[in-house]
Amino acid sequence: MRREIWLYQIIALTSLVLQFVILGLIIASLVMKRRKMIRAHGITMLLAVIVHSITILAVMVPSFSSGLTPYILENFAKPISVISIFHGITGLLAWLLGIWIVAAWHLSLSTQACYRKKVAMQITLVLWLIALILGFAIYLNFYTEILPL
C-alpha cells in the first residue's frame, strides 16, 4: 500500500511540474507574440496544447475518475471537493478551447483568423490559470500537509 501511495505522489508531482512547463511555454509564446513572431507563437502554443493533452489523458482523467470522483461523492461538503469540481470544469473548458484555437490556427491559411480569436484566447488563458491554481491546491491538499482542506 505504501509503495502505491508513493507512486501516486510521483505521478501527481510529475503532472504538476509539467503544468508549470506549460506555463513557461505560454509565457514564452506571449513574448513571441509581442515581438510579432506570430508563427513561433502558434507553434509554441501547439506544443503547450499537446503536452497538456498528454497530461490530461494520461494522468488527470484516470486520477479524477478512479480517485477523486469517489472521494468527492463521499465528501461532497468539504471545500476540496468543491475545488476539485471547479478545477475539472475550468480545466476541461480551457483544454477544449485550446484545442479549438490551435486547430483553427493550424488549419487556417492566414494569421488574420487568429486575431479574430483574441477574446477566446484570453478566456482560455484565464480558465487555464484558474485550473492551474486549483490543481495546485488539490496537490497541496492530498500530497502535502501544507493545505489540509
C-alpha positions in Angstrom: 0.0 0.0 0.0 2.8 2.4 0.9 4.5 1.8 -2.4 1.2 2.6 -4.3 0.9 5.9 -2.4 4.5 6.8 -3.3 3.8 6.0 -7.0 0.7 8.3 -7.0 2.7 11.1 -5.4 5.4 10.8 -8.1 2.8 10.8 -10.9 1.0 13.8 -9.3 4.2 15.7 -8.9 5.3 15.0 -12.5 1.9 16.2 -13.7 2.2 19.4 -11.6 5.8 20.0 -12.9 4.5 19.6 -16.5 1.8 22.2 -15.9 4.5 24.7 -14.9 6.4 23.7 -18.0 3.3 24.5 -19.9 3.1 27.9 -18.1 6.6 28.6 -19.2 5.7 27.7 -22.8 2.7 30.1 -22.6 4.8 32.9 -21.3 7.4 32.3 -24.0 4.6 32.2 -26.5 3.2 35.6 -25.3 6.7 37.1 -25.6 6.9 35.8 -29.2 3.5 37.3 -30.0 4.6 40.7 -28.6 7.7 40.5 -30.8 5.4 39.8 -33.8 6.7 36.3 -34.2 3.2 35.0 -34.9 4.2 31.7 -36.4 6.5 30.9 -33.5 3.8 31.9 -31.1 1.4 29.5 -32.8 3.9 26.6 -32.8 4.7 27.1 -29.1 1.0 27.1 -28.2 0.6 24.0 -30.2 3.3 22.3 -28.2 1.7 23.5 -25.0 -1.7 22.1 -26.0 0.0 18.7 -27.0 1.8 18.5 -23.6 -1.4 19.5 -21.8 -3.4 16.9 -23.7 -1.0 14.2 -22.8 -1.1 15.0 -19.1 -4.9 15.3 -19.1 -5.4 11.9 -20.9 -2.6 10.0 -19.2 -2.8 11.4 -15.6 -5.7 13.7 -14.9 -8.7 11.8 -16.4 -7.7 8.5 -14.8 -6.9 10.2 -11.5 -10.2 12.1 -11.5 -12.3 9.1 -12.4 -10.7 6.5 -10.2 -9.6 8.5 -7.2 -11.1 12.0 -7.0 -14.7 11.2 -8.1 -15.3 8.6 -5.3 -13.7 11.0 -2.8 -16.0 13.9 -3.9 -19.1 11.7 -3.7 -18.2 10.7 -0.1 -17.1 14.1 1.0 -19.2 16.5 -1.1 -19.5 19.2 1.6 -15.7 19.5 2.0 -14.0 22.6 0.4 -11.5 20.3 -1.5 -14.5 18.6 -3.2 -15.8 21.9 -4.5 -12.3 23.0 -5.5 -11.9 19.7 -7.4 -15.2 20.1 -9.3 -14.3 23.7 -10.3 -10.8 22.5 -11.3 -12.3 19.8 -13.5 -14.7 22.2 -15.2 -12.3 25.1 -15.8 -9.5 22.7 -16.9 -11.8 20.9 -19.3 -13.1 24.2 -20.8 -9.5 25.5 -21.1 -8.4 22.3 -22.8 -11.2 22.2 -25.3 -10.9 25.9 -26.1 -7.1 25.4 -26.5 -7.6 22.6 -28.9 -10.1 24.6 -30.9 -7.9 27.6 -31.1 -4.8 25.7 -32.1 -6.7 23.6 -34.6 -8.3 26.7 -36.2 -4.9 28.3 -36.5 -3.3 25.3 -37.9 -6.0 24.8 -40.5 -6.1 28.4 -41.5 -4.2 29.8 -44.4 -4.0 33.2 -42.9 -2.9 34.6 -39.5 -5.8 37.0 -39.7 -8.1 34.3 -38.4 -6.1 34.3 -35.2 -6.7 37.9 -34.5 -10.4 37.3 -34.5 -10.0 34.7 -31.7 -8.2 37.1 -29.4 -11.0 37.2 -26.8 -11.3 33.3 -26.9 -7.5 33.1 -26.4 -7.8 35.5 -23.3 -10.7 33.5 -21.9 -8.7 30.3 -22.4 -5.7 31.7 -20.6 -7.8 32.8 -17.6 -9.6 29.5 -17.4 -6.3 27.6 -17.6 -4.7 29.8 -14.9 -7.7 29.2 -12.6 -7.4 25.4 -13.3 -3.7 25.6 -12.6 -4.2 27.3 -9.2 -7.0 25.0 -8.2 -4.9 22.0 -9.3 -2.0 23.2 -7.2 -4.4 23.5 -4.2 -5.6 19.9 -4.8 -2.0 18.7 -4.9 -1.1 20.5 -1.7 -4.2 19.1 0.0 -3.7 15.4 -1.0 0.1 15.2 -1.1 1.4 17.6 1.5 0.3 18.8 4.9 0.5 22.5 3.8 -3.1 22.9 2.8 -5.5 20.5 4.6 -9.0 21.2 3.2 
